Amino acid sequence: MTDHQELRVATYLSPLLYETYAYITRYLGEHLGQVATLRTGETPEEVIAGEHDIAFLCGLLYVHLRDEPTSEVELLAAPTLHGDRYQGRAIYFSDIVVRQESPYTTFTDLYGSDWAYNEFSSHSGYNLVRYNIYQRGLDPSFFRSALATGSHLQSLQAVHDGRADVTAIDSHVLDVLRLQRPEYVAQFRIIDAFGPSGVPPLIISTRLKPQLRQEIRAALLSMHLDPEAAQHLQAGRIERFIPVADSAYDDIRHMFALVASK
């Protein structure tokens, strides 16, 4: 964005949250008095190429982008999520989910089972699971099979259909799904939770002028004070946005480095 006439926003997160992110995009556009558009991001290279001004993305993808030698992104803000487990902090969990009638009751029970994960680039769906296998001294080939599904929702469906025994789901996604489809979520059971980790943040391109970046950040940080905006955030199980430091994602860096070295 060179003339600042359009704010280009992308989401690399679950489509379940698309409407929430679309509202946030519209809110920012109205606040700034300019057009703001949301699209679904496809590859990290789009961010590197400067095709997006703001992006909602996984903490692991943020780490990869931020640690590039020629990085032109910075943290914009991060959400705090509704629920006592989040304690008003910018954190989330990876919930280990099995079918309700499954015999598994602990993570170690899952030895030799079939695992569904969304994608390699996911912290909650893949990185945290592999990290916990190594951290607990378990067999690297702990699972009998691993099925890449492409999304958290597809992983959950694979467990539902019996194509997999277990999956690890972003707790924010599961919270929203529980709100929207309680009868569906009731067919599953959480047997463990990994984390907390730094919640998926919003990043912003440093190609934007500092004053504009500050205006966008201020709008996000005060968004929950607007009654209408607060209702839309609630629908996405978001309490508010808060400032977040790069160090909040050091745990993800550490875990990825360990997994990548194995």
Secondary structure, DSSP 8 states (H G I E B T S, - for coil): --SSSEEEEEE-S-GGGHHHHHHHHHHHHHHHTSEEEEEE---HHHHHTT--SEEE--HHHHHHHHTSTT--EEEEEEEEESSGGGTTSSEEEEEEEEETT-S--SGGGGTT-EEEES-TT-IIIIIHHHHHHHHTT--TT-SSEEEE-SSHHHHHHHHHHTS-SEEEEEHHHHHHHHHH-HHHHTTEEEEEEEEEEE---EEEETTS-HHHHHHHHHHHHTGGGSHHHHHHHHHTTEEEEE---GGGGHHHHHHHHHHHH-
